[in-house]
Amino acid sequence: MNIQLLQGDISKLEVDAIVNAANSNLMGGGGVDGAIHRAGGPTILEECRAIRQRQGGCPPGQAVITGAGNMKARYVIHTVGPVWQGGTANEDAILAMAYKNSLLLASVHHVRSIAFPNISTGIYGFPRERAAKIALQEVRLFAPSGHLIPDAIIFCCFDRENYTLYQRLLRQE
């Protein structure tokens, strides 16, 4: 498995799919969600509206896929992570499901390269190191599951703190 680490803007990557740390209403927002919607243009929002009409949004832990609009990626996989509530509301399992369901959608759509942001660690307040460990664990657990695995799995950290954290965790393995 080829795990890569980058620091930068996920919306600028040339990969098959980028993962969006979305909110349940899929209408864009702040952080990476807003950046992806701005970079992708109105077609992403139109596709998200169609998904909302069909299924009423995207609950935490689940994922949906759209085109990438004006970005270099082919797809955007929108997943909703949990809001941190002190670890008492099944947040670890919900975050793990967000990564797993994103990888399942990638497998179904024959994605060969996928980039993940740091899901739930911004305004949702999930502790960064805990979230990074879950992300790495889920990617590694997915490998032997019998599904198509992307050739490249990229963790794209917008800030230096997350980048340094992932760097340390990857070195420990």
DOLOKE-944307 format. One record per residue: x, y, z of N, C-alpha, C in turn. Coordinates in Angstrom, 1 decimal, decimal comma, m for minus. Atoms other than C-alpha are relative to their C-alpha. Layout:
residues N
<nx: X; ny: Y; nz: Z; cax: X; cay: Y; caz: Z; cx: X; cy: Y; cz: Z>
...
END
This chain:
residues 173
<nx: 0,8; ny: m1,2; nz: 0,0; cax: 0,0; cay: 0,0; caz: 0,0; cx: 0,9; cy: 1,2; cz: 0,0>
<nx: m0,8; ny: m1,2; nz: 0,1; cax: 1,4; cay: 3,4; caz: m1,0; cx: m0,7; cy: 1,1; cz: 0,7>
<nx: 0,5; ny: m1,1; nz: m0,8; cax: 0,6; cay: 5,9; caz: 1,7; cx: 0,9; cy: 1,2; cz: m0,1>
<nx: m0,8; ny: m1,3; nz: 0,1; cax: 1,7; cay: 9,5; caz: 1,0; cx: m0,5; cy: 1,0; cz: 0,9>
<nx: 0,4; ny: m1,1; nz: m0,9; cax: 1,7; cay: 12,6; caz: 3,1; cx: 0,4; cy: 1,3; cz: m0,7>
<nx: m0,2; ny: m1,3; nz: 0,6; cax: 1,4; cay: 16,1; caz: 1,7; cx: m0,5; cy: 1,1; cz: 1,0>
<nx: 0,5; ny: m1,1; nz: m0,7; cax: 0,9; cay: 19,5; caz: 3,2; cx: m0,4; cy: 1,0; cz: m1,1>
<nx: 0,5; ny: m0,9; nz: 1,0; cax: m1,3; cay: 21,9; caz: 1,2; cx: m1,5; cy: 0,0; cz: m0,2>
<nx: 1,4; ny: m0,1; nz: 0,3; cax: m4,6; cay: 22,5; caz: m0,4; cx: m0,5; cy: m1,2; cz: m0,8>
<nx: 0,5; ny: 1,2; nz: 0,6; cax: m6,5; cay: 19,3; caz: m1,2; cx: m0,7; cy: 0,2; cz: m1,3>
<nx: 0,8; ny: m0,3; nz: 1,2; cax: m8,6; cay: 21,0; caz: m3,9; cx: 0,9; cy: 0,2; cz: m1,2>
<nx: m0,9; ny: m0,2; nz: 1,2; cax: m5,5; cay: 21,5; caz: m6,1; cx: 0,6; cy: m1,3; cz: m0,4>
<nx: m0,6; ny: 1,3; nz: 0,3; cax: m4,5; cay: 17,8; caz: m6,2; cx: m0,5; cy: m0,6; cz: m1,2>
<nx: 0,4; ny: 0,8; nz: 1,2; cax: m4,5; cay: 15,8; caz: m9,4; cx: m0,1; cy: m1,5; cz: 0,3>
<nx: 0,2; ny: 1,4; nz: m0,4; cax: m5,9; cay: 12,5; caz: m8,1; cx: m1,4; cy: m0,4; cz: m0,6>
<nx: 1,3; ny: 0,4; nz: 0,4; cax: m8,9; cay: 10,4; caz: m9,0; cx: m1,1; cy: 0,5; cz: 0,9>
<nx: 1,0; ny: m0,5; nz: m0,9; cax: m10,8; cay: 11,4; caz: m5,9; cx: 0,6; cy: 0,7; cz: 1,2>
<nx: m0,4; ny: m0,7; nz: m1,2; cax: m10,5; cay: 13,9; caz: m3,1; cx: m1,2; cy: m0,2; cz: 1,0>
<nx: 1,1; ny: 0,1; nz: m1,0; cax: m12,5; cay: 13,4; caz: 0,1; cx: m0,2; cy: 1,3; cz: 0,6>
<nx: 0,5; ny: m1,3; nz: m0,6; cax: m14,5; cay: 16,3; caz: 1,5; cx: m0,5; cy: m0,3; cz: 1,4>
<nx: 0,5; ny: 0,1; nz: m1,4; cax: m15,0; cay: 16,6; caz: 5,2; cx: m1,3; cy: 0,9; cz: 0,0>
<nx: 1,2; ny: m0,7; nz: 0,2; cax: m18,6; cay: 17,6; caz: 4,6; cx: m0,8; cy: 0,1; cz: 1,2>
<nx: 1,0; ny: 0,0; nz: m1,1; cax: m21,5; cay: 18,5; caz: 6,8; cx: m1,2; cy: m0,8; cz: m0,5>
<nx: 1,1; ny: 0,9; nz: 0,3; cax: m24,7; cay: 16,5; caz: 6,8; cx: m0,9; cy: 0,6; cz: m1,1>
<nx: 0,9; ny: m0,5; nz: 1,0; cax: m26,6; cay: 18,9; caz: 4,6; cx: 0,6; cy: 0,1; cz: m1,4>
<nx: m0,7; ny: 0,1; nz: 1,3; cax: m24,0; cay: 18,7; caz: 1,8; cx: 0,0; cy: 1,4; cz: m0,7>
<nx: 0,2; ny: m1,3; nz: 0,7; cax: m24,4; cay: 22,5; caz: 1,0; cx: 1,3; cy: 0,8; cz: 0,1>
<nx: m1,2; ny: m0,8; nz: m0,1; cax: m20,8; cay: 23,5; caz: 1,6; cx: 0,1; cy: 0,6; cz: 1,4>
<nx: m0,1; ny: m0,6; nz: m1,4; cax: m19,5; cay: 25,3; caz: 4,7; cx: 1,4; cy: 0,7; cz: 0,1>
<nx: m1,3; ny: m0,6; nz: m0,3; cax: m16,2; cay: 26,4; caz: 6,2; cx: 1,1; cy: m1,0; cz: m0,3>
<nx: m1,1; ny: 1,0; nz: 0,1; cax: m12,8; cay: 24,8; caz: 6,1; cx: 0,2; cy: m0,6; cz: m1,3>
<nx: m0,3; ny: 0,8; nz: 1,2; cax: m12,0; cay: 22,1; caz: 3,6; cx: m1,3; cy: m0,1; cz: m0,9>
<nx: 1,3; ny: 0,1; nz: 0,7; cax: m15,7; cay: 21,8; caz: 2,7; cx: m0,2; cy: 1,2; cz: m0,9>
<nx: 0,2; ny: m1,2; nz: 0,8; cax: m16,0; cay: 25,4; caz: 1,6; cx: 1,1; cy: 0,2; cz: m1,1>
<nx: m1,1; ny: m0,1; nz: 1,0; cax: m12,6; cay: 25,3; caz: m0,2; cx: m0,3; cy: m0,9; cz: m1,2>
<nx: 0,3; ny: 0,9; nz: 1,1; cax: m13,7; cay: 22,3; caz: m2,2; cx: m1,2; cy: 0,5; cz: m0,8>
<nx: 1,2; ny: m0,5; nz: 0,7; cax: m17,1; cay: 23,8; caz: m3,1; cx: 0,4; cy: 1,2; cz: m0,9>
<nx: m0,5; ny: m1,2; nz: 0,8; cax: m15,4; cay: 27,1; caz: m4,2; cx: 0,8; cy: m0,5; cz: m1,2>
<nx: m0,9; ny: 0,4; nz: 1,0; cax: m12,7; cay: 25,3; caz: m6,2; cx: m0,8; cy: m0,8; cz: m1,1>
<nx: 0,7; ny: 0,8; nz: 1,0; cax: m15,1; cay: 22,9; caz: m7,9; cx: m1,1; cy: 0,7; cz: m0,7>
<nx: 1,0; ny: m0,7; nz: 0,7; cax: m17,7; cay: 25,4; caz: m8,8; cx: m1,4; cy: m0,5; cz: 0,2>
<nx: 1,4; ny: 0,3; nz: m0,3; cax: m21,5; cay: 25,2; caz: m9,0; cx: m0,5; cy: m1,4; cz: m0,3>
<nx: 0,4; ny: 1,3; nz: 0,3; cax: m21,7; cay: 21,7; caz: m10,4; cx: 0,0; cy: m0,9; cz: 1,2>
<nx: m0,1; ny: 0,8; nz: m1,2; cax: m20,7; cay: 20,1; caz: m7,1; cx: m1,3; cy: 0,3; cz: 0,8>
<nx: 1,2; ny: m0,3; nz: m0,8; cax: m23,5; cay: 22,0; caz: m5,3; cx: m1,2; cy: m0,5; cz: m0,6>
<nx: 1,2; ny: 0,5; nz: 0,7; cax: m26,0; cay: 21,0; caz: m8,0; cx: m0,1; cy: m1,5; cz: 0,3>
<nx: 0,0; ny: 1,4; nz: m0,2; cax: m25,0; cay: 17,3; caz: m7,6; cx: m0,4; cy: m0,3; cz: 1,5>
<nx: 0,3; ny: 0,2; nz: m1,4; cax: m25,2; cay: 17,6; caz: m3,8; cx: m1,5; cy: 0,3; cz: 0,3>
<nx: 1,5; ny: m0,2; nz: m0,2; cax: m28,7; cay: 19,1; caz: m4,0; cx: m0,8; cy: m1,2; cz: m0,5>
<nx: 0,7; ny: 1,2; nz: 0,5; cax: m29,8; cay: 16,1; caz: m6,1; cx: 0,1; cy: m1,1; cz: 1,0>
<nx: m0,1; ny: 1,0; nz: m1,0; cax: m28,4; cay: 13,8; caz: m3,5; cx: m0,9; cy: 0,3; cz: 1,2>
<nx: 0,9; ny: m0,4; nz: m1,1; cax: m30,3; cay: 15,7; caz: m0,8; cx: m1,4; cy: m0,3; cz: m0,3>
<nx: 1,4; ny: 0,3; nz: 0,4; cax: m33,5; cay: 15,4; caz: m2,8; cx: m0,3; cy: m1,5; cz: 0,1>
<nx: 0,2; ny: 1,4; nz: 0,1; cax: m33,0; cay: 11,7; caz: m3,2; cx: 0,1; cy: m0,7; cz: 1,3>
<nx: m0,1; ny: 0,7; nz: m1,3; cax: m31,9; cay: 10,8; caz: 0,3; cx: 0,1; cy: 0,8; cz: 1,2>
<nx: 0,1; ny: m0,9; nz: m1,2; cax: m32,1; cay: 13,8; caz: 2,5; cx: 1,3; cy: 0,4; cz: 0,7>
<nx: m1,3; ny: m0,4; nz: m0,6; cax: m28,4; cay: 14,5; caz: 3,1; cx: 0,9; cy: m1,2; cz: 0,2>
<nx: m0,9; ny: 1,1; nz: m0,3; cax: m25,6; cay: 12,4; caz: 4,5; cx: 0,3; cy: 0,0; cz: 1,5>
<nx: m0,2; ny: 0,1; nz: m1,5; cax: m25,5; cay: 11,2; caz: 8,1; cx: 1,5; cy: m0,2; cz: 0,3>
<nx: m1,3; ny: 0,3; nz: m0,4; cax: m22,3; cay: 11,1; caz: 10,1; cx: 0,4; cy: m1,4; cz: m0,2>
<nx: m0,5; ny: 1,4; nz: 0,3; cax: m20,1; cay: 8,1; caz: 9,1; cx: m0,3; cy: m0,5; cz: m1,4>
<nx: 0,3; ny: 0,5; nz: 1,3; cax: m21,6; cay: 7,8; caz: 5,7; cx: 0,7; cy: 0,9; cz: m1,1>
<nx: m0,7; ny: m0,7; nz: 1,1; cax: m20,3; cay: 9,0; caz: 2,3; cx: m0,8; cy: 0,0; cz: m1,3>
<nx: 0,6; ny: m0,1; nz: 1,3; cax: m21,6; cay: 10,1; caz: m1,1; cx: 1,0; cy: 0,5; cz: m1,0>
<nx: m0,9; ny: m0,4; nz: 1,0; cax: m19,9; cay: 10,8; caz: m4,4; cx: m0,6; cy: 1,0; cz: m1,0>
<nx: 0,4; ny: m0,9; nz: 1,1; cax: m20,1; cay: 13,6; caz: m6,9; cx: 1,2; cy: 0,2; cz: m1,0>
<nx: m1,1; ny: m0,4; nz: 0,8; cax: m18,0; cay: 14,8; caz: m9,8; cx: 0,8; cy: 1,1; cz: 0,7>
<nx: m0,9; ny: m1,0; nz: m0,6; cax: m15,2; cay: 17,3; caz: m9,1; cx: m0,1; cy: 1,4; cz: m0,6>
<nx: 0,2; ny: m1,3; nz: 0,6; cax: m16,4; cay: 20,2; caz: m11,2; cx: 1,3; cy: 0,5; cz: m0,6>
<nx: m1,2; ny: m0,6; nz: 0,6; cax: m13,5; cay: 22,5; caz: m12,1; cx: 1,3; cy: m0,4; cz: 0,6>
<nx: m1,3; ny: 0,4; nz: m0,6; cax: m10,9; cay: 20,7; caz: m10,0; cx: 0,6; cy: m1,1; cz: m0,9>
<nx: m0,7; ny: 1,0; nz: 0,8; cax: m8,3; cay: 18,3; caz: m11,4; cx: m0,4; cy: m1,4; cz: 0,3>
<nx: 0,5; ny: 1,3; nz: m0,4; cax: m9,7; cay: 15,4; caz: m9,5; cx: m1,2; cy: m0,4; cz: m0,9>
<nx: 1,2; ny: 0,5; nz: 0,7; cax: m12,4; cay: 13,2; caz: m11,1; cx: m1,2; cy: 0,0; cz: 0,8>
<nx: 1,2; ny: 0,1; nz: m1,0; cax: m14,6; cay: 12,8; caz: m8,0; cx: 0,3; cy: 0,7; cz: 1,3>
<nx: m0,1; ny: m0,5; nz: m1,4; cax: m15,3; cay: 14,3; caz: m4,7; cx: m0,9; cy: m1,0; cz: 0,8>
<nx: 0,7; ny: 0,9; nz: m0,9; cax: m16,3; cay: 11,8; caz: m2,0; cx: m0,2; cy: 0,8; cz: 1,3>
<nx: 0,4; ny: m0,8; nz: m1,1; cax: m18,2; cay: 13,7; caz: 0,6; cx: m0,3; cy: m0,9; cz: 1,2>
<nx: 0,2; ny: 0,8; nz: m1,2; cax: m18,1; cay: 12,2; caz: 4,1; cx: m0,2; cy: 0,9; cz: 1,2>
<nx: 0,3; ny: m0,9; nz: m1,2; cax: m19,4; cay: 13,5; caz: 7,4; cx: 0,6; cy: m0,7; cz: 1,2>
<nx: m0,6; ny: 0,5; nz: m1,3; cax: m17,3; cay: 13,0; caz: 10,5; cx: m0,9; cy: 0,4; cz: 1,2>
<nx: 0,8; ny: m0,3; nz: m1,2; cax: m18,6; cay: 13,2; caz: 14,0; cx: 0,5; cy: 1,3; cz: 0,6>
<nx: m0,3; ny: m1,1; nz: m0,9; cax: m18,7; cay: 16,3; caz: 16,2; cx: 0,5; cy: m0,6; cz: 1,3>
<nx: m0,5; ny: 0,6; nz: m1,3; cax: m16,5; cay: 15,6; caz: 19,2; cx: m0,8; cy: 0,5; cz: 1,2>
<nx: 0,8; ny: m0,2; nz: m1,2; cax: m18,5; cay: 15,3; caz: 22,4; cx: 0,7; cy: m0,6; cz: 1,2>
<nx: m0,7; ny: 0,5; nz: m1,1; cax: m15,8; cay: 14,2; caz: 24,7; cx: 0,3; cy: m1,5; cz: 0,0>
<nx: m0,2; ny: 1,5; nz: 0,2; cax: m15,7; cay: 10,6; caz: 23,4; cx: m1,1; cy: m0,8; cz: 0,5>
<nx: 1,1; ny: 0,7; nz: m0,6; cax: m19,0; cay: 9,7; caz: 24,9; cx: m1,2; cy: m0,3; cz: m1,0>
<nx: 1,1; ny: 0,2; nz: 0,9; cax: m21,1; cay: 9,6; caz: 21,7; cx: 0,4; cy: m0,8; cz: m1,2>
<nx: m0,4; ny: 1,0; nz: 1,0; cax: m19,4; cay: 6,8; caz: 19,7; cx: 0,8; cy: 0,7; cz: m1,2>
<nx: m0,7; ny: m0,8; nz: 1,0; cax: m17,2; cay: 9,4; caz: 17,9; cx: 1,1; cy: m0,8; cz: m0,7>
<nx: m1,1; ny: 0,8; nz: 0,7; cax: m14,3; cay: 7,0; caz: 17,2; cx: m0,6; cy: m0,9; cz: m1,0>
<nx: 0,6; ny: 1,0; nz: 1,0; cax: m16,6; cay: 4,4; caz: 15,5; cx: m0,6; cy: 0,8; cz: m1,2>
<nx: 0,6; ny: m0,8; nz: 1,1; cax: m18,3; cay: 7,1; caz: 13,4; cx: 1,1; cy: 0,5; cz: m0,9>
<nx: m1,1; ny: m0,5; nz: 0,8; cax: m15,0; cay: 8,6; caz: 12,3; cx: 0,6; cy: m1,2; cz: m0,8>
<nx: m0,5; ny: 1,2; nz: 0,7; cax: m13,8; cay: 5,1; caz: 11,4; cx: m0,9; cy: m0,4; cz: m1,2>
<nx: 0,9; ny: 0,3; nz: 1,0; cax: m16,9; cay: 4,5; caz: 9,4; cx: 0,1; cy: 1,0; cz: m1,2>
<nx: m0,1; ny: m1,0; nz: 1,0; cax: m16,4; cay: 7,8; caz: 7,5; cx: 1,2; cy: m0,3; cz: m0,9>
<nx: m1,1; ny: 0,4; nz: 0,8; cax: m13,0; cay: 6,6; caz: 6,3; cx: m0,3; cy: m1,3; cz: m0,8>
<nx: 0,3; ny: 1,2; nz: 0,6; cax: m14,2; cay: 3,1; caz: 5,6; cx: m1,0; cy: 0,2; cz: m1,2>
<nx: 1,0; ny: m0,3; nz: 1,1; cax: m17,3; cay: 4,3; caz: 3,6; cx: 0,6; cy: 0,8; cz: m1,1>
<nx: m0,7; ny: m0,7; nz: 1,1; cax: m15,1; cay: 6,7; caz: 1,6; cx: 0,8; cy: m1,0; cz: m0,8>
<nx: m0,8; ny: 1,0; nz: 0,7; cax: m12,8; cay: 3,8; caz: 0,7; cx: m0,9; cy: m0,9; cz: m0,8>
<nx: 1,0; ny: 0,9; nz: 0,7; cax: m15,8; cay: 1,6; caz: m0,2; cx: m0,5; cy: 0,7; cz: m1,3>
<nx: 0,4; ny: m0,7; nz: 1,2; cax: m17,1; cay: 4,3; caz: m2,6; cx: 1,1; cy: 0,1; cz: m1,0>
<nx: m1,2; ny: m0,1; nz: 0,9; cax: m13,6; cay: 4,7; caz: m4,1; cx: 0,2; cy: m1,3; cz: m0,7>
<nx: m0,1; ny: 1,4; nz: 0,5; cax: m13,5; cay: 0,9; caz: m4,6; cx: m1,0; cy: m0,2; cz: m1,1>
<nx: 1,1; ny: 0,1; nz: 1,0; cax: m16,8; cay: 0,9; caz: m6,4; cx: 0,2; cy: 0,8; cz: m1,3>
<nx: m0,2; ny: m0,9; nz: 1,2; cax: m15,8; cay: 3,7; caz: m8,7; cx: 1,4; cy: m0,1; cz: m0,6>
<nx: m1,4; ny: 0,3; nz: 0,5; cax: m12,3; cay: 2,2; caz: m9,4; cx: 1,0; cy: 1,1; cz: 0,1>
<nx: m0,9; ny: m1,1; nz: m0,3; cax: m10,5; cay: 5,1; caz: m7,9; cx: 1,4; cy: m0,6; cz: 0,3>
<nx: m1,4; ny: 0,5; nz: m0,1; cax: m6,7; cay: 4,5; caz: m8,2; cx: 0,8; cy: 0,9; cz: 0,9>
<nx: m0,7; ny: m0,9; nz: m1,0; cax: m5,6; cay: 7,6; caz: m6,1; cx: m1,1; cy: 0,8; cz: 0,7>
<nx: 1,0; ny: m0,7; nz: m0,8; cax: m7,5; cay: 9,2; caz: m3,3; cx: 0,8; cy: 0,8; cz: 1,1>
<nx: m0,6; ny: m0,9; nz: m1,0; cax: m6,6; cay: 12,1; caz: m1,0; cx: m1,0; cy: 0,3; cz: 1,1>
<nx: 0,8; ny: m0,2; nz: m1,2; cax: m8,0; cay: 12,5; caz: 2,5; cx: 0,4; cy: 1,3; cz: 0,7>
<nx: m0,3; ny: m1,1; nz: m0,9; cax: m8,2; cay: 15,7; caz: 4,6; cx: 0,0; cy: m0,6; cz: 1,4>
<nx: 0,1; ny: 0,4; nz: m1,4; cax: m8,1; cay: 15,6; caz: 8,4; cx: m1,4; cy: 0,2; cz: 0,5>
<nx: 1,4; ny: 0,0; nz: m0,2; cax: m11,7; cay: 14,7; caz: 8,9; cx: m0,3; cy: 0,2; cz: 1,5>
<nx: 0,6; ny: m0,3; nz: m1,3; cax: m13,5; cay: 16,2; caz: 12,0; cx: 1,0; cy: 0,7; cz: 0,9>
<nx: m0,9; ny: m0,6; nz: m0,9; cax: m10,4; cay: 17,9; caz: 13,4; cx: 0,0; cy: 1,5; cz: 0,1>
<nx: 0,1; ny: m1,4; nz: 0,0; cax: m11,3; cay: 21,4; caz: 12,6; cx: m1,1; cy: 0,5; cz: 0,9>
<nx: 1,0; ny: m0,5; nz: m0,8; cax: m14,5; cay: 23,0; caz: 13,8; cx: m0,8; cy: m1,1; cz: 0,8>
<nx: 0,7; ny: 1,1; nz: m0,7; cax: m15,9; cay: 19,5; caz: 14,8; cx: 0,8; cy: m0,4; cz: 1,2>
<nx: m0,7; ny: 0,1; nz: m1,3; cax: m13,2; cay: 19,5; caz: 17,5; cx: 0,6; cy: m1,4; cz: 0,4>
<nx: m0,6; ny: 1,3; nz: m0,3; cax: m12,0; cay: 15,8; caz: 17,2; cx: 1,5; cy: 0,2; cz: 0,4>
<nx: m1,4; ny: 0,0; nz: m0,3; cax: m8,6; cay: 15,4; caz: 18,9; cx: 0,9; cy: m0,5; cz: m1,1>
<nx: m0,8; ny: 0,3; nz: 1,2; cax: m6,0; cay: 15,5; caz: 16,2; cx: 0,7; cy: m1,3; cz: 0,0>
<nx: m0,8; ny: 1,3; nz: 0,0; cax: m3,8; cay: 12,6; caz: 17,2; cx: m0,9; cy: m1,2; cz: 0,0>
<nx: 0,9; ny: 1,1; nz: 0,0; cax: m6,7; cay: 10,4; caz: 18,0; cx: m0,6; cy: m0,2; cz: m1,4>
<nx: 0,6; ny: 0,1; nz: 1,3; cax: m8,3; cay: 11,2; caz: 14,6; cx: 1,1; cy: m0,6; cz: m1,0>
<nx: m1,0; ny: 0,5; nz: 0,9; cax: m5,0; cay: 10,5; caz: 12,8; cx: 0,3; cy: m1,5; cz: 0,2>
<nx: m0,1; ny: 1,5; nz: m0,2; cax: m4,6; cay: 7,1; caz: 14,4; cx: m1,1; cy: m0,8; cz: m0,5>
<nx: 1,2; ny: 0,6; nz: 0,6; cax: m8,1; cay: 6,2; caz: 13,4; cx: 0,1; cy: m0,1; cz: m1,5>
<nx: m0,1; ny: 0,0; nz: 1,5; cax: m7,5; cay: 7,3; caz: 9,8; cx: 1,0; cy: m1,0; cz: m0,5>
<nx: m1,0; ny: 1,0; nz: 0,4; cax: m4,3; cay: 5,3; caz: 9,5; cx: m0,4; cy: m1,4; cz: 0,2>
<nx: 0,5; ny: 1,3; nz: m0,3; cax: m5,9; cay: 2,3; caz: 11,1; cx: m1,0; cy: m0,5; cz: m1,0>
<nx: 1,1; ny: 0,4; nz: 1,0; cax: m8,9; cay: 2,3; caz: 8,8; cx: 0,6; cy: m0,3; cz: m1,4>
<nx: m0,6; ny: 0,2; nz: 1,3; cax: m6,8; cay: 2,6; caz: 5,7; cx: 0,7; cy: m1,3; cz: 0,0>
<nx: m0,7; ny: 1,3; nz: m0,1; cax: m4,7; cay: m0,4; caz: 6,8; cx: m0,9; cy: m1,1; cz: 0,1>
<nx: 1,0; ny: 1,0; nz: m0,1; cax: m7,7; cay: m2,4; caz: 7,8; cx: m0,7; cy: m0,3; cz: m1,3>
<nx: 0,7; ny: 0,1; nz: 1,3; cax: m9,3; cay: m1,8; caz: 4,4; cx: 0,8; cy: m0,9; cz: m1,0>
<nx: m0,8; ny: 0,7; nz: 1,0; cax: m6,3; cay: m3,3; caz: 2,5; cx: m0,3; cy: m1,5; cz: m0,1>
<nx: 0,2; ny: 1,5; nz: 0,1; cax: m6,9; cay: m7,0; caz: 3,4; cx: m1,5; cy: m0,3; cz: m0,2>
<nx: 1,4; ny: 0,3; nz: 0,0; cax: m10,7; cay: m6,6; caz: 3,0; cx: m0,6; cy: m0,6; cz: m1,3>
<nx: 0,5; ny: 0,6; nz: 1,2; cax: m10,9; cay: m7,9; caz: m0,5; cx: m0,5; cy: 1,0; cz: m1,0>
<nx: 0,5; ny: m1,0; nz: 0,9; cax: m12,0; cay: m4,6; caz: m2,1; cx: 1,2; cy: 0,6; cz: m0,8>
<nx: m1,0; ny: m0,7; nz: 0,8; cax: m10,1; cay: m2,7; caz: m4,8; cx: 0,6; cy: 1,1; cz: 0,9>
<nx: m0,7; ny: m1,0; nz: m0,8; cax: m7,5; cay: m0,6; caz: m3,0; cx: 0,7; cy: 1,0; cz: m0,9>
<nx: m0,7; ny: m1,0; nz: 0,8; cax: m6,3; cay: 2,7; caz: m4,5; cx: 1,5; cy: m0,3; cz: 0,0>
<nx: m1,4; ny: 0,1; nz: 0,1; cax: m2,7; cay: 2,6; caz: m5,7; cx: 0,7; cy: 1,0; cz: 0,9>
<nx: m0,5; ny: m1,0; nz: m0,8; cax: m2,1; cay: 5,8; caz: m3,8; cx: m1,0; cy: 0,6; cz: 1,0>
<nx: 0,9; ny: m0,6; nz: m1,0; cax: m3,7; cay: 7,0; caz: m0,6; cx: 0,8; cy: 1,1; cz: 0,6>
<nx: m0,7; ny: m1,2; nz: m0,4; cax: m2,7; cay: 10,5; caz: 0,3; cx: m0,7; cy: 0,7; cz: 1,2>
<nx: 0,5; ny: m0,8; nz: m1,1; cax: m3,2; cay: 12,3; caz: 3,6; cx: 0,5; cy: 1,4; cz: m0,3>
<nx: m0,3; ny: m1,4; nz: 0,3; cax: m3,3; cay: 16,0; caz: 2,7; cx: m0,4; cy: 0,9; cz: 1,2>
<nx: 0,2; ny: m0,9; nz: m1,2; cax: m2,8; cay: 18,2; caz: 5,7; cx: 0,1; cy: 1,4; cz: m0,4>
<nx: m0,1; ny: m1,4; nz: 0,3; cax: m3,6; cay: 21,8; caz: 5,4; cx: 0,9; cy: 0,8; cz: 0,8>
<nx: m0,9; ny: m0,8; nz: m0,9; cax: m1,7; cay: 22,9; caz: 8,4; cx: 1,2; cy: m0,9; cz: 0,4>
<nx: m1,3; ny: 0,6; nz: m0,4; cax: 1,8; cay: 22,1; caz: 9,7; cx: m0,2; cy: m0,9; cz: 1,2>
<nx: 0,2; ny: 0,8; nz: m1,2; cax: 0,6; cay: 20,7; caz: 13,0; cx: m0,5; cy: m1,4; cz: m0,4>
<nx: 0,5; ny: 1,4; nz: 0,4; cax: m1,4; cay: 17,8; caz: 11,4; cx: 1,1; cy: m0,7; cz: m0,9>
<nx: m1,1; ny: 0,6; nz: 0,9; cax: 1,4; cay: 17,2; caz: 8,8; cx: 1,1; cy: m0,6; cz: 0,9>
<nx: m1,0; ny: 0,5; nz: m0,9; cax: 4,0; cay: 16,8; caz: 11,6; cx: m0,5; cy: m1,2; cz: 0,8>
<nx: 0,6; ny: 1,1; nz: m0,8; cax: 1,6; cay: 14,6; caz: 13,6; cx: 0,0; cy: m1,3; cz: m0,9>
<nx: 0,0; ny: 1,2; nz: 0,9; cax: 1,1; cay: 12,2; caz: 10,6; cx: 1,4; cy: m0,5; cz: m0,3>
<nx: m1,4; ny: 0,3; nz: 0,3; cax: 4,8; cay: 12,3; caz: 9,8; cx: 0,5; cy: m0,9; cz: 1,1>
<nx: m0,4; ny: 0,7; nz: m1,1; cax: 5,5; cay: 11,1; caz: 13,3; cx: m0,6; cy: m1,4; cz: 0,1>
<nx: 0,7; ny: 1,3; nz: m0,1; cax: 2,8; cay: 8,4; caz: 13,3; cx: 0,4; cy: m1,0; cz: m1,1>
<nx: m0,4; ny: 0,8; nz: 1,1; cax: 3,9; cay: 7,1; caz: 9,9; cx: 1,4; cy: m0,6; cz: 0,3>
<nx: m1,4; ny: 0,4; nz: m0,3; cax: 7,6; cay: 6,9; caz: 11,1; cx: 0,0; cy: m1,1; cz: 1,1>
<nx: 0,1; ny: 1,0; nz: m1,1; cax: 6,5; cay: 4,8; caz: 14,2; cx: m0,4; cy: m1,4; cz: m0,5>
<nx: 0,5; ny: 1,4; nz: 0,5; cax: 5,1; cay: 2,0; caz: 12,0; cx: 1,1; cy: m0,8; cz: m0,6>
END
